[in-house]
Amino acid sequence: MNGFTTALLNGLFLALALALLMALINQRRKAKLIRQKFREMEGEEERMFRFLHDLGLVIGREPSDSALSRMIVEGVLKVVGASGGAIYQEAQEPGFLNPAYVSEGCPPLITVSPEILGKARVDPRALESHLRLARVAVGDGLIGKAISMPDAIRVQGEEEGSSVMISPLRYAGKDIGVLAVARRAGGDDFTDNDFAVFRSVAEQSSFAIGNARVHREVNEKKEIEGELKNAREVQRVLLPQENPVITGFRVNATNVPAKIISGDYYDYIDLPGGKLGVAIADVSGKGVPAGLLMAMCRSLLRAVSLTHASPSAVLSAVNRYLFPDIREDMFISMIYGILDPADGSLTFARAGHEPALIFRKATGKVEISKPKGLALGIDSGNVFERVTADERITLASGDCVLLYTDGVKEALDASEEEFGLERLSETFREAAQLGAEAVVKQVQEVVKSFTCNGPQMDDVTIVAIEKR
């Protein structure tokens, strides 16, 4: 082997060694890049899991919308490495979005007026304050349009050259808000992987916000129901706890609310000379407003009944006190009567209430008594006092009087036919011969059977007065 051949072989060997060395270096470089990428993916995955874990903990504490929005935005910023972000949620006023949370360092995602930008050059807090308070009209700008987008989008260089990812938030098919994150101009654009992660985070955030709202609404409903039940207990205490004892009479009554709070009521009032005041009333409407007006009316009636001998005078006084404080769309119908054991009489006045029914044992017939009278709260007093008058009836042994609210007469069957005054009179006639307690019980049972145990549409109050 000559010198040339040896030199050639050495050159080839050196070239091969260099190629192997370069391949090894490239392989190590690729392995390093792969390890770095893997570490980045591990870090991203860890941040994602931490975000979901923290999200679950926050939901478990039933946070406010602002607290949950803050947690979501700050978590998303860490997961995707954004400069700032915001959540806008639908306002109570339709057609607008309110900022639930806007992070520090968030590039403007809404249109900012030159006036605000001018103030921000002097005081940067002016811009931050504006972004955290300014609502956005649906359809206005990137945020306003995003609420109706079918899916998340990625926009490069949208606002001041920033890179933005934005997604509508929906829960159970309902639009609830918008989530957006951004990187300021000059930074790296969001990658495809960033966008995939963001879409996943937006989906989880939608579920979290919607689920938190459902839990909050359920708890609020439970609290309201609890408060209403407490109010019902208070109202129940305001009703007579037992039947009155009055010489020569038996009196029995019941009150069955259609809702938790009743707008009906009845009352017994001990009067001088062994007399007894008996009242039944029906406040227009139902629920809490009717219940509050009922309590007010009861207090007034009890106060003025001790200083007026005439039922119509009592109702007139109640009306004058009540009229200035009653809503225009509300009124009270009432019958107030005075039982006198000395002569077995009932003197009563009727303020726009259902007529009284009177069973006469001697004839076995039912009479209808409806003296003139205007409902309480409609007139300041002049007309009311002119048309409202007393009626006095004398009851013989075995006679019975039925007072009731319109929830009895207007009860509906399956075909929406009213129970009516005729059926009520016949039911009363059959039961009256058995006494006051039987009247109350049988009227309730017959009405319930008539409605086929359907839902009670109105409060039902019944008062029966029997002459022994």
C-alpha positions in Angstrom: 0.0 0.0 0.0 1.6 3.2 -1.1 1.4 6.6 0.6 -1.5 7.9 -1.5 -3.7 5.0 -0.7 -2.9 5.3 3.0 -3.8 9.0 3.0 -7.0 8.3 1.2 -8.1 5.8 3.7 -7.2 8.1 6.6 -9.3 10.8 5.0 -12.2 8.6 4.5 -11.9 7.4 8.1 -11.8 10.9 9.3 -14.8 12.0 7.3 -16.7 9.0 8.5 -15.8 9.8 12.1 -16.8 13.4 11.7 -20.2 12.3 10.1 -20.8 9.9 13.0 -19.9 12.7 15.5 -22.2 15.1 13.8 -25.0 12.5 13.8 -24.4 11.9 17.5 -24.5 15.6 18.2 -27.7 16.0 16.2 -29.2 13.0 18.0 -28.4 14.4 21.4 -29.7 17.8 20.3 -33.0 16.2 19.2 -33.2 14.2 22.3 -32.7 17.4 24.4 -35.4 19.2 22.4 -37.7 16.2 22.9 -37.0 16.2 26.6 -37.6 19.9 26.8 -40.8 19.6 24.8 -41.9 16.8 27.0 -41.2 18.9 30.1 -43.2 21.7 28.6 -46.1 19.4 27.9 -45.8 18.0 31.4 -45.8 21.5 32.8 -48.8 22.5 30.7 -50.6 19.3 31.7 -49.8 20.0 35.4 -51.1 23.6 35.1 -54.3 22.3 33.4 -54.9 19.7 36.1 -54.2 22.3 38.8 -56.7 24.7 37.1 -59.4 22.0 37.0 -58.7 21.1 40.6 -58.9 24.7 41.8 -62.0 25.2 39.7 -63.7 22.2 41.4 -62.8 23.6 44.9 -64.2 27.0 44.1 -67.4 25.6 42.8 -67.8 23.6 46.0 -67.7 26.8 48.0 -70.5 28.3 45.9 -68.7 31.5 44.9 -70.1 34.7 43.6 -70.0 35.3 39.8 -67.1 37.8 40.3 -65.0 35.4 42.5 -65.5 32.5 40.1 -64.7 34.7 37.1 -61.5 35.9 38.7 -60.4 32.3 39.4 -61.1 31.2 35.8 -59.3 34.1 34.2 -56.2 34.0 36.4 -56.1 30.2 35.9 -56.4 30.4 32.1 -53.6 33.0 32.0 -51.3 30.5 33.7 -52.3 27.6 31.5 -51.8 29.4 28.2 -49.3 32.0 29.2 -51.4 35.1 28.3 -50.8 38.7 29.3 -54.3 39.3 30.5 -57.9 38.2 30.1 -61.5 38.9 31.0 -64.9 37.3 31.4 -68.1 39.2 30.4 -71.5 37.9 31.5 -75.0 38.6 30.3 -76.4 41.6 32.1 -79.9 41.7 33.7 -80.8 44.3 31.0 -81.2 42.3 27.8 -78.8 43.1 25.0 -75.7 43.9 27.1 -72.7 42.2 28.6 -71.1 43.3 31.9 -67.4 42.7 32.8 -67.4 40.1 35.6 -63.6 40.2 35.9 -60.9 41.9 33.9 -57.3 41.0 34.9 -54.4 43.4 35.4 -52.4 43.9 32.3 -55.2 42.9 30.0 -55.0 44.7 26.6 -58.2 46.5 25.7 -60.7 44.0 24.3 -63.4 46.6 23.8 -63.6 49.9 21.9 -62.1 52.7 24.0 -63.0 56.3 23.3 -60.3 58.9 22.5 -61.3 60.7 25.7 -60.5 57.7 27.9 -57.3 57.1 26.0 -56.3 60.7 26.6 -57.0 60.3 30.3 -55.0 57.1 30.4 -51.9 58.9 29.1 -52.0 60.9 32.3 -53.3 58.3 34.6 -53.1 54.6 33.5 -55.7 53.8 36.2 -58.4 55.6 34.1 -58.2 52.9 31.4 -58.2 50.0 33.9 -61.2 51.5 35.6 -63.0 52.0 32.4 -62.3 48.4 31.3 -63.6 47.0 34.6 -66.8 49.0 34.5 -67.9 49.5 30.9 -70.6 47.2 29.7 -70.7 46.0 26.0 -73.7 45.9 23.7 -74.3 42.5 22.2 -73.0 42.6 18.6 -70.6 45.5 19.4 -66.9 44.8 18.8 -65.1 41.5 19.3 -66.6 40.9 22.8 -70.1 41.8 21.7 -70.0 39.6 18.7 -68.4 36.6 20.4 -71.5 35.9 22.5 -73.3 34.6 19.3 -70.3 32.8 17.8 -70.7 29.1 17.3 -67.2 28.3 18.7 -64.0 29.9 20.0 -61.8 31.9 17.6 -58.1 33.0 17.5 -57.3 36.4 16.2 -53.8 37.7 15.6 -53.1 41.4 15.8 -56.8 42.4 16.6 -56.4 45.1 19.3 -53.2 47.2 19.3 -51.4 44.3 17.5 -52.2 41.8 20.3 -53.0 38.2 19.8 -56.4 37.2 21.2 -58.3 34.0 21.9 -62.0 34.4 22.6 -64.9 32.0 23.2 -68.6 32.2 23.9 -69.7 30.6 27.2 -72.8 28.5 27.1 -74.6 26.3 29.6 -77.5 24.0 28.8 -77.9 25.7 25.4 -78.1 29.2 26.9 -75.6 32.0 26.3 -74.1 33.1 29.6 -71.0 35.1 28.6 -67.7 35.5 26.9 -64.1 34.4 27.9 -61.1 36.1 26.3 -57.4 36.1 26.8 -54.7 38.1 25.0 -50.9 38.6 24.6 -49.7 42.1 24.0 -48.2 43.3 20.8 -44.6 42.2 20.3 -45.1 38.9 22.1 -45.5 35.4 20.5 -48.7 34.6 18.9 -50.8 31.8 20.4 -50.0 28.4 18.9 -52.4 25.7 17.7 -51.8 23.9 21.0 -52.5 27.0 23.0 -55.8 27.4 21.1 -56.7 23.7 21.7 -56.1 24.1 25.4 -58.0 27.4 25.5 -61.1 25.8 23.9 -61.0 23.0 26.5 -60.7 25.5 29.3 -63.6 27.6 28.0 -65.8 24.5 27.8 -65.0 23.7 31.5 -65.5 27.3 32.5 -68.9 27.4 30.9 -69.9 24.3 32.9 -68.4 25.7 36.1 -70.3 29.1 35.8 -73.5 27.4 34.8 -73.3 24.8 37.5 -72.5 27.4 40.2 -75.5 29.4 39.1 -77.8 26.4 39.3 -76.5 25.6 42.8 -76.9 29.2 43.9 -80.4 29.4 42.6 -81.4 26.2 44.3 -80.0 27.4 47.6 -81.7 30.8 47.2 -85.0 29.1 46.5 -84.5 26.9 49.6 -83.8 30.1 51.7 -86.9 31.8 50.2 -89.1 28.8 50.9 -87.7 28.6 54.4 -88.5 32.3 55.0 -92.0 31.9 53.5 -92.6 28.9 55.8 -91.6 31.0 58.8 -93.9 33.8 57.5 -96.7 31.2 57.2 -96.1 30.2 60.8 -96.3 33.8 61.9 -99.5 34.2 59.9 -100.9 31.0 61.4 -100.4 32.5 64.9 -102.4 35.5 63.8 -105.4 33.3 63.1 -107.6 32.2 66.0 -106.1 29.2 67.7 -109.4 27.9 69.0 -113.1 28.4 68.5 -114.7 31.1 70.7 -117.0 30.4 73.6 -120.1 32.6 73.5 -123.4 32.0 75.2 -126.1 30.6 72.8 -123.8 30.1 69.8 -121.3 27.7 68.3 -118.7 29.1 65.9 -116.3 27.1 63.7 -113.9 28.1 61.0 -111.0 27.1 58.8 -108.4 28.7 56.5 -106.7 26.8 53.7 -104.1 28.8 51.7 -103.6 28.2 48.0 -99.9 29.1 48.5 -97.7 29.2 51.6 -98.9 32.7 52.4 -102.7 33.4 52.5 -104.5 36.5 51.6 -107.6 35.3 53.4 -108.2 35.5 57.1 -110.9 35.3 59.8 -110.9 36.6 63.3 -112.8 36.6 66.6 -112.8 39.7 68.8 -114.1 39.8 72.4 -116.3 42.9 72.8 -117.8 44.6 75.9 -121.1 43.1 77.2 -120.2 39.5 76.3 -120.6 40.2 72.6 -118.3 38.7 69.9 -117.0 40.3 66.8 -116.6 37.9 63.8 -114.7 38.9 60.7 -113.8 37.2 57.4 -111.8 38.9 54.7 -110.1 38.3 51.3 -107.2 40.4 50.1 -106.9 40.8 46.4 -104.0 38.8 45.0 -102.0 36.1 46.7 -98.6 35.5 48.3 -96.5 37.8 50.4 -98.1 41.2 49.4 -101.6 39.9 50.2 -100.3 38.4 53.5 -98.7 41.6 54.6 -101.9 43.6 53.8 -104.0 41.0 55.7 -101.8 41.4 58.8 -102.2 45.2 58.6 -106.0 45.0 58.2 -106.3 42.6 61.1 -104.4 45.0 63.4 -106.6 47.9 62.4 -109.8 45.9 62.8 -108.9 44.8 66.3 -108.0 48.4 67.3 -111.1 50.2 66.0 -113.7 47.5 66.8 -113.4 48.3 70.6 -114.4 51.9 70.1 -117.2 51.5 67.5 -120.5 49.8 68.3 -121.7 49.6 64.6 -120.1 47.1 62.2 -120.3 49.6 59.3 -118.7 52.2 61.5 -115.8 49.8 62.2 -115.3 49.1 58.5 -115.4 52.8 57.7 -112.7 53.5 60.3 -110.6 50.6 59.0 -111.0 51.9 55.4 -109.9 55.5 56.3 -106.8 54.3 58.0 -106.0 51.7 55.3 -106.7 53.7 52.2 -103.5 56.0 52.2 -101.2 53.0 52.5 -102.8 50.5 50.1 -101.5 50.0 46.5 -103.9 51.1 43.8 -104.2 47.6 42.4 -105.2 46.0 45.7 -108.3 46.0 47.9 -109.9 43.9 50.6 -113.4 42.5 50.7 -114.7 41.8 54.2 -117.7 41.0 56.4 -117.6 42.1 60.0 -120.4 41.1 62.3 -121.3 41.3 66.0 -123.0 38.4 67.8 -125.2 39.5 70.7 -126.0 36.6 73.1 -128.6 38.8 74.8 -131.1 38.7 71.9 -129.5 36.0 69.6 -128.9 38.6 66.9 -126.1 39.0 64.3 -125.5 42.5 63.1 -123.1 42.7 60.2 -121.8 45.0 57.4 -120.5 43.8 54.1 -117.5 45.6 52.3 -117.8 44.1 48.8 -117.6 40.5 50.1 -119.4 37.4 49.1 -123.0 37.4 50.3 -123.8 35.6 53.6 -125.9 32.5 53.5 -128.5 31.9 56.3 -130.1 28.5 57.0 -133.5 28.7 58.7 -134.3 25.5 60.5 -138.0 26.3 60.6 -138.3 26.3 56.8 -135.3 24.2 55.9 -134.4 26.8 53.4 -131.3 29.0 52.7 -131.5 32.8 52.5 -129.0 35.0 50.7 -128.1 38.2 52.5 -126.0 40.8 50.7 -126.3 44.3 52.2 -124.7 47.1 50.1 -121.0 47.9 50.7 -117.8 48.8 48.9 -114.5 46.9 49.3 -111.9 48.4 51.6 -109.1 50.5 50.0 -111.0 51.6 46.8 -112.3 54.9 48.1 -110.9 57.3 50.7 -114.1 57.3 52.7 -116.9 59.5 51.4 -118.4 57.0 49.0 -117.6 54.0 51.2 -119.4 55.4 54.2 -122.4 56.4 52.1 -123.0 53.0 50.6 -122.0 50.7 53.5 -124.8 49.8 55.9 -125.5 47.4 58.8 -127.9 44.5 58.5 -129.4 42.9 61.6 -130.8 39.3 61.6 -132.2 37.4 64.5 -131.3 33.8 64.7 -133.6 31.1 66.2 -132.3 27.8 67.6 -130.9 25.6 64.9 -130.4 28.5 62.5 -126.9 28.8 60.9 -124.9 31.4 59.1 -122.2 30.7 56.5 -119.5 33.2 55.7 -116.9 32.3 53.0 -114.3 33.7 50.6 -114.5 33.4 46.8 -112.1 30.5 46.8 -115.0 28.3 47.7 -117.6 29.5 45.2 -115.0 29.8 42.3 -113.4 26.4 42.7 -113.1 24.7 39.3 -113.7 21.1 38.2 -111.8 19.4 35.4 -113.9 21.1 32.7 -113.3 24.5 34.4 -116.9 24.8 35.6 -117.3 26.8 38.8 -118.6 25.3 42.0 -121.0 28.2 42.2 -123.4 29.7 44.7 -126.2 27.2 44.0 -124.0 24.1 44.8 -122.7 25.9 47.9 -126.2 26.8 49.1 -127.3 23.2 48.7 -124.2 21.8 50.4 -124.8 24.3 53.3 -128.5 23.4 53.5 -127.7 19.7 53.9 -124.9 20.2 56.5 -126.4 23.0 58.5 -128.8 20.7 60.3 -125.8 19.0 61.9 -124.2 22.2 63.2 -121.4 24.6 62.6 -118.5 22.1 62.7 -120.3 19.8 60.2 -120.9 22.8 57.8 -117.2 23.6 57.7 -116.1 20.0 57.2 -118.7 19.1 54.6 -118.2 22.3 52.5 -114.5 21.5 52.3 -115.1 17.9 51.4 -117.7 18.6 48.7 -115.6 21.3 47.1 -112.5 19.0 47.1 -114.6 16.2 45.5 -115.9 18.7 42.9 -112.4 19.7 41.8 -111.4 16.0 41.7 -108.6 16.8 44.2 -107.1 19.1 41.6 -104.8 22.0 42.5 -106.3 24.7 44.8 -106.4 27.9 42.8 -107.3 30.3 45.5 -107.3 30.6 49.3 -110.3 29.0 51.0 -111.8 30.4 54.3 -115.0 29.3 55.8 -116.8 30.5 59.0 -120.0 28.9 60.3 -122.1 30.4 63.1 -124.8 28.2 64.7 -127.5 29.3 67.0 -128.1 26.7 69.7 
